[in-house]
Amino acid sequence: MYHYLRGFYLSANVLKCLVPSLIFIALCLIFVTGLGGLGVESIRYNAASENNSLPSDVNDENTAVIPEEPSMAEKVTRALVEAYPRRVLRTEFRDGDWAVLLRDTWFYYAEGRLLPEEIRHRALEFRPVGFYQYPKDLPEWKHPTDEQISRYRAMGDTVQPARANYFFDALYRASSHSEADQRVKTIRFLGNSITVHYAIIEDLVLVEEAIRAAARTSLQVGNWVQNIGSMESWHWRDVAGTQSRSFHSYGIALDILPRSYQRKQVYWRWAGSEWWNIPYEDRYQPPDAVVKIFEAHGFVWGGKWAIYDTIHFEYRPDVLLLSGINLTTMR
């Protein structure tokens, strides 16, 4: 009897020691099983929700992360840095807007006005600078819609605010007639004397070299060069019929007038009351090869504008870059 009781006592003590261990093992099994029910992705999702430093694409492996499309303001300011590399030094998002550092002054996008900080609040007093989609090739001519015709008819009756000139005044250091006069030089270009801003002289030299090379193998280009009658370049004035300063005022625009217009139109204001109805075949235009040469060196051609000016070339590498057109030379 004694041995029986002693064995029972020992067994009870053993069980007493084992019970806590058994309970701990059971709890571990329940916890692990619960995690399996939650799933790895749920754990990962909760961790990402609690920790903003984790990658944004870990919350749901079935959802693709779509990069945000850059705003127009960002695209324009980046194009300006690329177009004018030694003057426009960098761009960054600051004070709620994209801005570019032109020499030592920040110019803010300001809905296309490009204004210095102290007059950002006056943005609505000005027209935007004019950053637009410039077509790589001459678009197919189409008869304008009734809505377009109505808008064209009203153009002469609408007095619009002046375009904001602050950025280009600073870019070319030409905010007045006297300042602009100090920045221009007279050069020879395709047999004519023209006065232009010294910043574009090298570009025009390269344009002339390419046009003369093309004229040696293209009769069309050769005839166009021979038909040049005169050129108009630097002239401090506003755009005709507006209060906005012309790019001729900076010496970065050039009109190439032919000896003979061949009874064709070149400028919408000279073309009569229904200028919008004139198709390409009735407009005097330089050869496409000439246009491409100018574009490759940073000049847009007015013949691709809806409000056309087919004798006009204007140095706007920023517009070309913004439109995805590669330039041959960038300085």
C-alpha positions in Angstrom: 0.0 0.0 0.0 2.8 2.4 0.9 4.5 1.8 -2.5 1.2 2.4 -4.3 0.6 5.7 -2.6 4.3 6.8 -3.1 4.0 6.1 -6.9 0.8 8.1 -7.1 2.4 11.0 -5.2 5.3 11.0 -7.6 3.0 10.9 -10.7 1.0 13.8 -9.4 4.2 15.8 -8.9 5.3 15.0 -12.4 2.0 16.1 -13.9 2.1 19.3 -11.8 5.4 20.1 -13.4 4.4 19.3 -16.9 1.0 21.1 -17.0 2.5 24.6 -17.5 4.7 23.4 -20.3 1.8 21.7 -22.0 -0.3 24.8 -21.7 2.5 26.9 -23.2 2.9 24.5 -26.2 -0.9 24.5 -26.8 -0.9 28.4 -26.8 1.9 28.5 -29.3 0.1 26.1 -31.6 -3.1 28.2 -31.5 -1.1 31.4 -32.2 0.7 29.9 -35.2 -2.5 28.5 -36.6 -4.1 31.9 -36.3 -1.3 33.5 -38.3 -1.8 31.0 -41.0 -5.4 32.0 -41.3 -4.5 35.7 -41.6 -2.0 35.0 -44.5 1.4 36.6 -45.3 -0.1 39.3 -47.5 -2.4 40.5 -44.6 0.6 40.8 -42.3 2.5 42.7 -45.0 -0.4 45.0 -45.7 -0.8 45.9 -41.9 3.0 46.5 -41.6 2.9 48.8 -44.6 -0.1 50.7 -43.2 1.8 51.3 -40.0 5.2 52.2 -41.5 5.3 54.8 -44.2 8.9 54.0 -45.0 7.9 50.7 -46.7 7.6 50.6 -50.5 4.1 51.7 -51.7 3.7 48.6 -53.9 3.8 46.0 -51.1 0.2 46.5 -50.0 -1.3 44.5 -52.9 0.7 42.5 -55.3 -2.2 42.5 -57.8 -2.2 46.3 -58.0 0.2 48.0 -60.4 1.8 51.3 -59.2 1.2 53.9 -62.0 3.7 56.8 -62.0 2.1 60.2 -61.8 2.1 62.2 -65.1 4.2 65.3 -64.7 2.2 68.5 -64.6 2.4 71.1 -67.4 4.3 73.4 -65.0 7.0 70.7 -64.4 7.3 69.9 -68.1 7.7 73.6 -69.1 10.3 74.4 -66.4 12.3 71.3 -67.3 12.2 72.3 -71.0 13.5 75.8 -70.1 16.4 74.3 -68.2 17.3 72.2 -71.2 16.7 74.9 -73.8 18.8 77.6 -72.1 21.4 75.6 -70.1 23.9 78.4 -69.2 21.3 80.9 -68.1 18.4 78.8 -66.7 20.3 76.9 -64.0 17.8 74.5 -62.5 14.1 73.9 -61.7 12.4 72.8 -58.5 9.1 72.8 -56.8 9.0 75.6 -54.3 6.3 77.6 -52.4 3.6 75.5 -54.0 4.6 76.0 -57.7 7.3 74.9 -60.1 10.0 77.5 -60.7 13.2 78.0 -62.6 16.4 79.8 -61.5 17.4 82.2 -64.2 20.8 83.4 -63.2 20.0 84.6 -59.6 16.2 85.1 -59.8 13.5 82.5 -59.3 10.7 82.7 -61.9 7.5 80.8 -61.0 5.3 79.1 -63.5 2.2 81.0 -62.3 -0.2 79.3 -64.8 2.2 79.9 -67.7 3.1 83.5 -66.9 6.7 82.9 -65.6 6.7 85.6 -62.9 9.3 86.6 -60.3 8.2 85.9 -56.7 7.2 89.5 -55.8 4.5 89.7 -58.5 3.2 86.1 -58.5 -0.1 87.5 -57.0 -0.7 89.5 -60.1 -0.7 86.6 -62.5 -4.2 87.2 -63.8 -3.2 90.7 -65.1 -1.1 89.0 -67.8 -1.5 86.6 -70.7 0.5 83.4 -70.5 3.8 83.3 -72.2 2.7 80.8 -74.8 3.9 77.2 -74.3 2.1 75.1 -76.9 2.2 71.8 -78.8 4.3 72.5 -81.9 3.6 69.9 -84.6 6.6 67.9 -85.9 5.1 68.0 -89.4 2.8 70.4 -91.1 -0.7 69.1 -90.1 -3.2 68.2 -92.8 -5.2 71.3 -93.8 -8.8 71.1 -92.8 -11.6 73.6 -93.3 -12.2 75.3 -89.9 -15.3 74.4 -87.9 -18.0 76.9 -87.2 -16.7 77.3 -83.7 -13.2 78.1 -84.9 -14.5 80.6 -87.5 -16.5 82.4 -84.8 -13.4 82.6 -82.6 -11.3 83.9 -85.5 -13.9 86.6 -86.4 -13.9 87.8 -82.9 -10.1 88.1 -82.6 -10.0 91.7 -83.9 -12.6 92.8 -81.4 -11.0 91.4 -78.3 -8.5 93.5 -76.4 -6.4 91.0 -74.4 -3.9 91.8 -71.6 -0.3 92.0 -72.5 1.8 88.8 -72.4 4.0 88.5 -69.3 7.5 89.6 -70.5 9.4 89.3 -67.3 11.1 86.0 -68.0 12.2 86.8 -71.6 13.3 90.4 -70.5 15.6 88.7 -68.0 16.7 85.9 -70.3 17.9 88.2 -73.0 18.6 91.2 -70.6 16.4 93.4 -72.8 13.6 95.0 -70.8 13.8 98.2 -72.8 14.6 99.5 -76.2 18.0 100.8 -75.0 18.9 97.5 -73.3 17.9 95.5 -76.4 20.0 97.8 -78.6 23.1 96.8 -76.5 22.5 93.1 -77.0 22.1 92.9 -80.8 24.7 92.5 -83.5 24.5 92.9 -87.3 25.6 89.8 -89.3 25.3 88.5 -92.8 22.8 85.7 -93.3 22.0 84.1 -96.7 23.2 87.3 -98.5 21.4 89.7 -96.3 22.3 92.0 -93.4 20.3 91.2 -90.3 20.4 92.5 -86.7 19.9 89.8 -84.1 20.5 89.1 -80.4 24.1 87.8 -80.0 22.8 84.7 -78.1 21.5 83.2 -81.4 24.3 84.2 -83.8 26.0 80.8 -83.7 22.6 79.0 -84.3 22.0 81.2 -87.4 25.5 80.4 -88.7 24.8 76.7 -88.5 21.4 77.2 -90.1 23.0 79.0 -93.1 25.7 76.3 -93.5 23.0 73.6 -93.6 20.7 75.5 -96.0 23.6 76.2 -98.4 24.6 72.6 -98.3 21.0 71.5 -99.0 20.9 74.0 -101.9 23.7 72.2 -103.7 21.6 69.1 -104.0 18.1 70.4 -104.0 16.7 72.6 -106.8 13.7 73.6 -104.6 16.0 74.8 -101.8 18.3 76.6 -104.3 15.3 78.4 -105.9 14.0 79.4 -102.5 17.4 81.0 -101.6 17.6 82.8 -104.9 14.1 84.2 -104.4 14.9 85.8 -101.0 14.2 89.5 -101.4 14.8 91.0 -98.0 14.8 90.1 -94.3 13.5 91.8 -91.2 14.9 91.0 -87.8 15.4 93.2 -84.7 12.6 95.8 -84.2 11.4 97.0 -80.9 7.6 96.7 -81.2 4.5 95.0 -80.1 2.8 92.1 -82.0 0.5 93.8 -84.5 -3.0 94.3 -83.1 -2.0 93.4 -79.5 -0.4 94.8 -76.4 2.2 92.0 -76.2 5.8 92.6 -77.1 7.0 90.9 -80.2 9.9 88.5 -80.1 11.4 90.7 -82.8 12.0 93.1 -79.9 14.6 90.8 -78.4 16.3 90.1 -81.8 15.3 86.4 -81.8 12.8 86.5 -84.6 13.4 86.7 -88.4 11.1 87.4 -91.3 12.4 86.2 -94.7 10.5 87.9 -97.5 10.6 86.6 -101.0 11.1 88.7 -104.2 8.0 87.2 -105.6 5.0 85.9 -103.5 3.8 84.1 -106.7 0.3 85.4 -105.9 0.1 83.5 -102.7 -0.6 84.6 -99.1 2.0 84.6 -96.3 0.4 86.4 -93.3 -3.1 86.0 -91.9 -3.5 89.8 -91.3 -2.6 90.5 -95.0 -4.9 87.8 -96.4 -8.3 89.4 -96.2 -11.4 89.0 -94.1 -11.6 85.2 -94.5 -8.0 84.3 -94.1 -8.8 81.0 -92.3 -10.2 79.6 -95.6 -6.9 79.8 -97.4 -5.4 76.3 -97.9 -1.7 75.5 -97.9 -1.4 75.4 -101.7 -2.4 79.1 -101.7 0.1 80.1 -99.2 3.8 81.0 -100.0 5.9 78.6 -98.0 9.6 77.7 -97.7 10.6 74.2 -98.6 10.1 71.6 -95.9 13.9 71.0 -95.9 14.5 74.6 -94.9 11.9 74.5 -92.2 13.4 71.3 -90.7 16.9 72.9 -90.7 15.6 75.9 -88.7 13.7 73.6 -86.3 16.8 71.5 -85.7 18.6 74.6 -84.4 15.8 75.8 -82.2 13.6 77.9 -84.4 9.8 77.5 -84.8 8.2 78.4 -88.1 5.0 80.5 -88.1 3.6 78.5 -91.0 2.6 75.8 -88.6 0.5 78.1 -86.5 -3.3 78.2 -87.0 -2.9 82.0 -87.1 -0.2 81.6 -89.7 2.9 83.7 -90.6 4.8 81.7 -93.2 7.7 84.1 -93.5 8.4 84.1 -89.8 11.0 82.1 -87.8 11.4 82.5 -84.1 14.0 81.1 -81.7 12.0 79.0 -79.2 13.9 75.8 -78.4 11.8 75.5 -75.2 8.6 75.0 -77.3 10.3 72.4 -79.6 11.7 70.4 -76.6 8.3 70.6 -74.9 6.8 69.1 -78.1 9.2 66.2 -78.2 11.3 67.5 -81.1 15.0 66.8 -80.9 17.4 69.6 -81.6 20.7 69.1 -83.4 22.6 71.5 -81.2 22.0 72.5 -77.6 24.4 75.0 -76.0 
